[in-house]
Amino acid sequence: MHALLAEVEKQARALPPEERARLAELLLESLPGGSLSVLEAEWQSEIEKRVAAYEAGQSMTVPGDEVFAEAQRIAR
C-alpha cells in the first residue's frame, strides 16, 4: 500500500462515523460511474423487482427466526 494511502486511511478511520460516511460518498462519487444517484437508482430498481416477485408469489420467503438461526450456525 502506498504510504500516502495508508496515512489517508489512518486519518479517515479517526473521523466520527458521520464524517466517514460522507467521505465514502465523496469518494464513490469521484469514481467513473460511481454516482450515488446511479447506485441508488439501481438499488431502487432491484427493490421494486423483488417486491413484484414477492407479490406475484414468485419468490420464496423464510421466517426471520430461521434466517437468524442459520446465520448464527454459519458464523460458528
C-alpha distances in whole Angstrom, upper triangle without the diagonal:
4,6,8,7,6,10,11,10,12,15,15,16,19,21,24,24,26,23,20,22,23,20,19,22,21,18,20,22,20,19,22,24,23,26,26,30,29,28,30,33,31,31,35,36,35,37,40,40,39,42,44,44,45,48,49,49,46,43,44,43,42,43,41,42,41,38,37,38,37,33,34,35,32,30,32
4,6,5,6,9,10,11,12,14,15,17,19,21,24,24,26,23,20,23,23,19,19,22,21,17,20,22,19,19,22,24,23,26,27,30,30,28,31,34,33,33,36,37,36,38,41,41,41,44,46,46,47,50,51,51,48,46,46,46,45,46,43,45,44,41,40,42,40,36,37,39,36,33,35
4,5,5,6,9,10,11,12,14,15,17,19,23,24,25,22,20,23,23,19,20,23,21,19,21,24,21,21,24,27,25,27,28,32,32,30,33,36,35,35,38,40,39,40,43,44,43,46,48,48,49,52,53,53,51,48,48,48,47,48,45,46,46,42,41,43,41,38,38,40,37,34,36
4,5,5,6,9,10,11,12,14,16,17,21,22,23,20,18,20,20,16,17,20,18,16,19,21,18,19,22,25,23,25,26,29,29,28,31,33,33,33,36,38,37,39,42,42,42,44,47,47,48,50,52,52,50,47,48,47,46,47,44,45,46,42,41,43,42,38,39,41,38,35,37
4,5,5,6,9,10,10,12,14,16,19,19,21,18,15,18,18,14,14,17,16,13,16,18,16,16,19,22,20,22,23,27,27,25,27,30,30,30,33,34,34,35,38,39,38,41,43,43,44,47,48,48,46,43,44,43,43,43,40,42,42,38,37,39,38,34,35,37,34,32,34
4,6,5,6,9,10,11,13,15,18,19,21,18,15,18,19,16,16,19,18,16,18,21,19,19,23,25,22,25,25,29,29,27,29,32,31,31,34,36,35,36,39,40,39,42,44,44,45,47,49,49,47,44,44,43,42,43,40,41,41,38,36,38,37,33,34,36,33,30,32
4,5,5,6,9,10,11,13,17,18,20,17,15,18,18,15,16,19,18,16,19,21,20,20,24,26,24,25,26,29,30,28,30,33,33,32,35,37,37,38,41,42,41,43,46,46,46,49,51,51,49,46,46,45,44,45,41,42,43,40,38,40,39,35,36,38,35,32,35
4,5,5,6,9,10,11,15,16,17,14,12,15,15,11,12,16,14,12,16,18,16,17,21,23,20,22,22,26,26,25,27,30,30,29,32,34,34,35,38,39,38,40,43,43,44,46,48,48,46,44,44,43,42,43,40,41,41,38,36,39,38,34,35,37,35,32,34
4,5,5,6,9,10,13,14,16,13,10,13,14,11,11,15,14,12,15,18,17,17,21,23,20,22,21,25,26,24,25,29,28,27,30,33,32,32,36,37,36,38,41,41,41,44,46,46,44,41,41,40,39,39,36,37,38,34,33,35,34,31,31,33,31,28,31
4,6,5,7,9,13,14,16,14,11,15,16,13,14,18,17,16,18,21,20,21,25,26,23,25,24,28,29,27,28,32,31,30,33,35,34,35,38,39,39,40,43,43,43,46,48,48,46,43,43,42,41,41,37,38,39,36,34,36,35,31,32,34,32,29,31
4,5,5,7,11,12,14,11,10,14,14,11,13,16,16,15,18,20,19,21,24,26,23,24,23,27,28,26,28,31,31,30,33,35,35,35,38,40,39,40,43,44,44,46,49,49,47,44,44,43,42,42,38,39,40,37,35,38,37,33,34,36,34,31,33
4,5,5,9,10,11,8,6,10,11,8,9,13,13,12,15,17,16,18,22,23,20,21,20,23,25,23,24,27,27,26,29,32,31,31,34,36,35,37,40,40,40,43,45,45,43,41,41,39,38,38,35,36,37,34,32,35,34,31,31,34,32,29,31
4,5,8,9,11,10,7,11,12,10,11,15,15,14,17,19,19,20,24,25,22,23,21,25,26,24,25,28,28,27,29,32,31,31,34,36,35,36,39,40,39,42,44,44,43,40,39,38,37,36,33,34,35,32,30,32,32,28,28,31,29,26,28
4,7,9,11,10,9,12,14,12,14,17,17,17,19,22,22,23,27,28,24,25,24,27,29,27,27,31,31,29,32,35,34,34,37,39,37,39,42,42,42,44,47,47,46,42,42,40,39,39,35,36,37,34,32,34,34,31,31,34,32,29,31
4,6,8,6,6,9,10,9,12,14,14,15,17,19,20,22,25,26,23,23,21,25,26,24,25,28,29,27,29,32,32,32,35,37,36,37,40,41,40,42,45,45,44,41,41,39,38,38,34,35,37,34,32,34,35,31,31,34,32,29,32
4,6,5,6,9,10,11,12,14,16,17,18,20,21,23,27,27,23,23,21,24,26,24,24,28,28,26,28,31,31,30,33,35,34,35,38,39,38,40,43,43,42,39,39,37,36,36,32,33,35,32,30,33,33,29,30,33,32,29,31
4,5,5,6,9,10,10,12,14,15,16,18,20,22,25,25,21,21,18,21,23,21,21,24,25,23,25,28,27,26,30,31,30,31,34,35,34,37,39,39,39,36,36,33,33,32,28,30,31,28,26,29,30,26,27,30,29,26,29
4,5,5,6,9,10,11,12,14,15,17,19,21,24,24,20,19,17,19,22,20,19,23,24,22,23,27,26,25,28,31,30,30,34,35,34,36,39,39,38,36,36,34,33,33,29,31,33,30,28,31,32,28,29,32,31,29,31
4,5,5,6,9,10,10,12,14,15,17,19,22,23,19,18,16,19,22,20,20,24,25,23,25,28,28,27,30,32,32,33,36,37,37,38,41,42,41,38,39,37,36,36,33,34,36,33,31,34,34,31,32,35,33,30,33
4,5,5,6,9,10,10,12,14,15,17,21,21,17,17,16,19,21,19,19,23,23,22,24,27,26,26,29,31,30,31,35,35,35,37,40,40,39,36,36,35,34,34,31,32,34,30,29,32,32,28,29,32,30,27,30
4,5,5,6,9,10,11,12,14,16,19,19,15,15,12,16,18,15,15,19,20,18,20,23,23,22,26,27,27,28,31,32,32,34,36,37,36,33,34,32,32,32,28,30,32,28,27,30,30,27,28,31,29,27,30
4,5,5,6,9,10,11,12,15,18,18,14,13,12,15,17,15,15,19,20,19,21,24,24,24,27,29,29,29,32,34,34,35,38,39,38,35,36,34,35,35,32,34,35,32,30,34,34,30,32,35,33,31,34
4,5,5,6,9,10,11,13,16,17,14,14,13,16,18,16,17,20,21,21,23,25,25,26,29,30,30,32,34,35,36,38,40,40,39,37,37,36,36,36,33,35,36,33,32,35,34,31,32,35,33,30,34
4,5,5,6,9,10,11,15,15,11,12,10,14,15,13,15,18,18,17,20,22,22,23,26,27,27,29,31,32,32,35,37,37,36,33,34,33,33,33,31,33,33,30,29,32,31,28,29,32,30,28,31
4,5,5,6,9,10,13,13,9,9,7,11,12,11,12,15,16,16,18,20,20,21,24,25,26,27,29,31,31,33,35,36,35,32,34,32,33,33,31,33,34,30,30,33,32,29,31,34,31,30,33
4,5,5,6,9,12,13,10,9,9,12,14,13,15,17,18,19,20,23,23,24,27,28,29,30,32,34,34,36,38,39,38,36,37,36,37,37,35,37,38,34,34,37,36,33,35,37,35,33,36
4,5,5,7,10,12,8,10,10,14,14,13,15,18,18,19,21,23,23,25,27,28,29,31,33,34,35,37,39,39,38,35,37,36,36,37,34,37,37,33,33,36,35,31,33,36,33,31,35
4,5,5,9,9,5,7,7,11,11,10,12,15,15,15,18,20,20,21,24,25,25,27,29,30,31,33,35,36,34,32,33,33,33,34,32,35,35,31,31,34,33,30,32,34,31,30,33
4,6,8,8,5,5,6,9,10,10,12,14,15,16,18,20,20,22,24,25,26,28,30,31,32,34,36,37,35,33,35,35,36,37,34,37,37,34,34,37,36,33,35,37,35,33,37
4,7,9,7,8,10,12,13,13,15,17,18,19,21,23,24,25,27,28,29,31,33,34,35,37,39,40,38,36,38,38,38,40,37,40,40,36,36,40,38,35,37,39,36,35,39
4,6,5,7,10,13,12,12,15,17,16,18,21,21,22,24,26,27,28,30,32,32,34,36,37,38,36,34,36,36,37,38,36,39,39,35,35,38,36,33,36,38,35,34,37
4,5,8,11,13,11,12,15,16,16,18,20,21,21,24,26,26,27,30,31,32,34,35,36,38,35,34,36,36,37,39,37,40,40,36,37,40,38,35,38,39,36,35,39
4,6,9,10,8,9,12,12,12,15,17,17,18,20,22,22,24,26,27,28,30,32,33,34,32,31,33,33,35,36,35,38,37,34,35,38,36,33,36,38,35,34,38
4,6,9,7,7,10,12,12,13,16,17,17,19,21,22,23,25,27,28,29,31,33,34,32,30,32,32,33,35,33,35,35,32,32,35,34,31,34,35,33,32,35
4,5,5,6,9,10,11,13,14,16,17,19,20,21,23,25,26,27,29,30,32,33,32,30,32,32,33,35,33,36,36,32,33,36,35,32,35,37,34,34,37
4,5,5,6,8,10,10,12,14,15,16,18,20,21,22,24,26,27,28,30,31,30,28,30,30,31,32,30,33,33,30,30,34,32,30,32,35,32,31,35
4,5,5,6,9,10,10,12,14,15,16,18,20,21,22,24,26,27,28,30,29,28,30,29,31,32,30,34,34,31,31,35,34,31,34,37,34,34,38
4,5,5,6,9,10,11,12,14,15,17,19,20,21,23,24,26,27,29,27,26,28,28,30,32,30,34,34,30,31,35,33,31,34,36,33,33,37
4,5,5,6,9,10,11,12,14,15,17,18,20,21,23,24,26,27,25,24,26,26,27,29,27,30,30,27,28,31,29,27,30,32,30,29,33
4,5,5,6,9,10,10,12,14,15,16,18,20,21,22,24,26,24,23,25,24,26,27,26,29,29,26,27,30,29,27,30,32,30,30,34
4,5,5,6,9,10,11,12,14,15,16,18,20,21,22,24,23,22,25,25,27,28,27,30,31,27,29,32,31,29,32,34,32,32,36
4,5,5,6,9,10,11,12,14,15,17,18,20,21,23,21,20,22,23,25,26,25,29,29,25,27,30,28,27,30,32,29,30,33
4,5,5,6,9,10,11,12,14,15,16,18,20,21,20,18,20,20,22,23,22,25,25,22,23,27,25,23,27,29,27,27,31
4,5,5,6,9,10,11,12,14,15,16,18,20,19,18,20,20,22,23,23,26,26,23,25,28,27,26,29,31,29,30,33
4,5,5,6,9,10,11,12,14,15,16,18,17,16,19,20,22,24,24,27,27,24,26,29,28,27,30,32,30,31,34
4,5,5,6,9,10,11,12,14,15,17,15,14,16,17,19,21,21,24,24,21,23,26,24,23,27,28,26,27,31
4,5,5,6,9,10,11,12,14,15,14,13,15,15,17,19,18,22,22,19,21,24,23,22,26,27,26,27,30
4,5,5,6,9,10,10,12,14,13,13,16,16,19,21,21,24,24,22,24,27,26,25,29,31,29,30,34
4,6,5,6,9,10,11,12,11,11,14,15,18,20,21,24,24,21,24,27,25,25,28,30,28,29,33
4,5,5,6,9,10,11,9,8,11,11,14,16,17,21,20,18,20,23,22,21,25,26,25,26,30
4,5,5,6,9,10,10,9,12,12,15,16,17,21,20,19,21,24,23,23,26,28,27,28,32
4,5,5,6,9,8,9,13,13,17,19,20,24,23,21,24,27,26,26,29,31,30,31,35
4,6,5,6,5,6,9,11,15,17,19,22,21,19,23,25,24,24,27,28,27,29,32
4,5,5,6,5,8,8,12,14,16,19,18,17,20,22,22,22,25,26,26,28,31
4,5,8,8,11,11,15,16,18,21,21,20,23,26,25,26,29,30,30,31,34
4,5,8,11,12,16,18,20,24,23,22,25,27,26,27,31,31,31,33,36
4,6,8,9,13,15,18,21,20,19,23,24,23,25,28,28,28,30,33
4,7,10,13,16,19,22,20,19,23,24,23,24,27,27,27,29,32
4,6,10,13,15,18,17,15,19,21,19,20,24,24,23,25,28
4,7,10,13,15,13,13,16,17,16,18,21,21,21,23,26
4,7,9,12,10,10,13,15,14,16,19,19,19,21,24
4,6,8,7,7,10,11,11,13,15,16,16,19,21
4,6,5,7,9,10,11,13,15,16,17,19,21
4,5,5,6,8,10,10,12,14,15,16,19
4,5,5,6,9,10,11,12,14,15,17
4,5,5,6,9,10,10,12,14,16
4,6,5,6,9,10,11,12,15
4,5,5,6,9,10,10,13
4,5,5,6,9,10,11
4,5,5,6,9,10
4,5,5,6,9
4,5,5,6
4,6,6
4,5
4
